[in-house]
Amino acid sequence: MRILFLIDGLNCGGKERQLVELACGLKSLGKLRADDLVVVTMVPAGHFDAVLEEEGITVLRVIRRFQFDPFIPFRLKKIFDEFKPDIIHNFSLMTTLYSIFTPKPKGTKIIDGSIRDAFPAKGLKEKIFRTITNRFSDLILANSKAGLDAKRVPKKKSLVLYNGFDFKRIENLRPTLELRKELGIGPGPVVGMVAGFSKFKDWETYFEAAKLVRQKRSAVTFLAVGDGPALKRYKSIFQRMPGIIFTGKRNDVENLVQLCDVGVLCSNPKTHREGIPNTVMEYMALGKPVVVTDGGGIRELVLDDQTGYIVPNLNPSVIADKIQMLLDNPKMTQKMGMTGRLRISEMFSIEYAIDNLWAIYQRLTVKKHG
């Protein structure tokens, strides 16, 4: 079996990390050889290129010069003809459209794996694109049931493949005392939110909750981990607030999560609903209780009152209360964290995801190889 992964780019992000871990896992777990895997991107080199190349997995580039580049199908056709993939597994809506409109070897199957959130289609353009991909893809693969429902995908040709966490990522973490010194964190608990600074995340609610917590516990440090177009604006408003540390872009997110006593994720319900957020999986895999805003696929991952708390959107006082409750009850915090870690290892591990993906690939190609 030969698999071609198609994605916009390989910069640091959730879907990019998931592609890399699936591709590498298919090889390391003995499902496929490196020669049977190719990753095609549409931008110059990205953060994860080196990881794939270290595994011997070929990374090819078909540079997209503008949003709707009519020459992409001609360049892709050459790759398809030479590699002869059994499956083209896409990780964005645009790459799915390109793979649909590019002539392919007979029998090649197309997977649309672009559904990574649970927000209804935004605007006429996405609705049209979804109609096309739903019609001409052989399988629509989402990372949450909520995502399939929100995008109104035909049930007869859709499946869920939950994100998988690779526990090897947390085998050699840096000493927490060393990180505290580096970031200037004094004694006391640490709360963290790891997310992009974009319109999809509700950083304002997080910072307002931080302010409320620190009115009662001034020793608590709140980390804001991430980069994005809105970072400068939020730093101008909240950087001078005591107890807030902006880390900017970090490639060692696991180390920072290990520092935290509680992991938080606040989403903006007006623009976004989470699928299965990698950030929350990271918190749970590292044994941290979570406080996350409700919506999308959150309840498919987080067990309310067992692995943390699912809270209403846009409500900093409730978030502050839950954080305070966890910090005041170390035994409960530890129990929730361990329950979350166990849940990830049993239901959301990379090994579990790859076994499920391999079964999907086999079912999709059974007629061709049977």
GICORJO-V71242 format. One record per backbone hydrogen bond with DSSP energy under -1.0 kcal/mol. CO is the residue of the C=O (numbers start at 1). NH is the residue of the N-H. E is the energy in kcal/mol with one decimal. If there is no record, write none. Layout:
{{CO	NH	E} {CO	NH	E}}
This chain:
{{2	86	-2.5} {2	87	-1.7} {3	38	-1.8} {4	89	-2.5} {5	40	-3.1} {6	91	-2.2} {8	42	-2.2} {10	48	-2.7} {13	17	-2.4} {14	18	-2.2} {15	19	-2.3} {16	20	-2.2} {17	21	-2.6} {18	22	-2.3} {19	23	-2.9} {20	24	-2.7} {21	25	-2.0} {22	26	-2.4} {23	27	-1.2} {24	28	-3.1} {25	29	-2.4} {26	31	-1.7} {26	32	-2.1} {27	30	-1.7} {33	36	-1.4} {34	37	-1.6} {36	3	-2.7} {38	5	-3.0} {39	60	-2.9} {40	7	-2.3} {41	62	-3.1} {42	64	-2.6} {46	49	-1.0} {48	52	-1.6} {49	53	-2.4} {50	54	-2.2} {52	57	-2.3} {53	56	-1.3} {58	39	-2.6} {60	41	-2.6} {69	72	-1.4} {71	75	-1.6} {72	76	-2.9} {73	77	-2.4} {74	78	-1.0} {75	79	-1.2} {76	80	-3.0} {77	81	-2.7} {78	82	-1.8} {79	83	-2.9} {80	84	-2.4} {86	109	-2.7} {87	4	-2.7} {88	111	-2.8} {89	6	-2.2} {90	113	-1.3} {92	96	-1.7} {93	97	-2.0} {94	98	-2.3} {95	99	-2.4} {96	100	-1.9} {97	101	-2.1} {105	108	-1.9} {109	88	-2.9} {110	138	-2.0} {110	139	-1.5} {111	90	-2.6} {112	141	-2.5} {114	116	-1.2} {115	143	-1.5} {123	127	-1.7} {124	128	-2.5} {125	129	-2.6} {126	130	-3.1} {127	131	-2.0} {128	132	-1.9} {129	133	-2.7} {130	134	-2.9} {131	135	-1.4} {132	136	-2.5} {133	137	-2.0} {139	112	-2.8} {140	159	-2.2} {142	161	-3.0} {144	148	-1.3} {145	149	-2.1} {146	150	-2.5} {147	151	-2.1} {148	153	-2.0} {154	157	-1.4} {155	158	-1.3} {157	140	-2.5} {159	142	-2.2} {165	350	-2.4} {166	169	-1.9} {167	170	-1.4} {168	171	-1.4} {175	179	-1.7} {176	180	-2.7} {177	181	-2.0} {178	182	-2.0} {179	183	-2.5} {180	184	-1.1} {180	185	-2.7} {189	221	-2.4} {190	261	-3.9} {190	262	-1.2} {191	223	-3.1} {192	264	-2.9} {193	225	-2.6} {196	198	-1.5} {197	230	-2.5} {198	201	-1.2} {200	268	-2.5} {201	203	-1.0} {202	206	-1.2} {203	207	-2.7} {204	208	-2.4} {205	209	-2.3} {206	210	-2.1} {207	211	-2.0} {208	212	-1.7} {209	213	-2.4} {210	214	-2.5} {213	216	-1.5} {213	217	-2.5} {217	220	-1.5} {221	191	-2.9} {222	245	-2.5} {223	193	-1.6} {224	247	-2.1} {225	195	-2.3} {227	197	-2.0} {228	231	-1.6} {230	234	-2.2} {231	235	-2.6} {232	236	-1.9} {233	237	-1.0} {234	238	-3.1} {235	239	-1.9} {238	241	-1.6} {241	244	-1.4} {243	222	-3.5} {245	224	-2.8} {248	226	-1.1} {252	256	-1.3} {253	257	-2.6} {254	258	-2.2} {257	260	-1.1} {262	192	-2.2} {263	291	-2.3} {265	293	-2.1} {266	202	-2.5} {268	271	-1.5} {268	272	-2.2} {273	118	-3.2} {274	297	-2.7} {277	281	-1.6} {278	282	-2.4} {279	283	-2.2} {280	284	-2.4} {281	285	-2.9} {282	286	-1.6} {283	288	-2.5} {284	287	-1.9} {289	263	-2.4} {290	309	-3.1} {291	265	-1.9} {292	311	-2.8} {295	298	-1.6} {297	300	-1.7} {298	301	-1.4} {298	302	-3.1} {303	306	-2.2} {303	307	-2.8} {307	290	-1.4} {308	305	-2.7} {309	292	-2.6} {311	294	-2.3} {315	319	-1.7} {316	320	-2.7} {317	321	-2.2} {318	322	-2.2} {319	323	-2.4} {320	324	-2.7} {321	325	-2.4} {322	326	-2.1} {323	327	-2.5} {324	328	-2.0} {329	333	-2.5} {330	334	-2.6} {331	335	-2.3} {332	336	-2.7} {333	337	-2.2} {334	338	-2.4} {335	339	-2.3} {336	340	-2.3} {337	341	-2.2} {338	342	-2.3} {339	343	-2.0} {340	344	-2.1} {341	345	-2.4} {342	346	-2.0} {343	347	-2.4} {344	348	-1.9} {348	165	-2.9} {349	353	-2.1} {350	354	-2.5} {351	355	-2.2} {352	356	-1.9} {353	357	-2.6} {354	358	-2.9} {355	359	-1.8} {356	360	-1.9} {357	361	-2.8} {358	362	-2.4} {359	363	-2.1} {360	364	-2.3} {361	365	-1.6} {365	369	-2.4} {366	370	-2.0}}
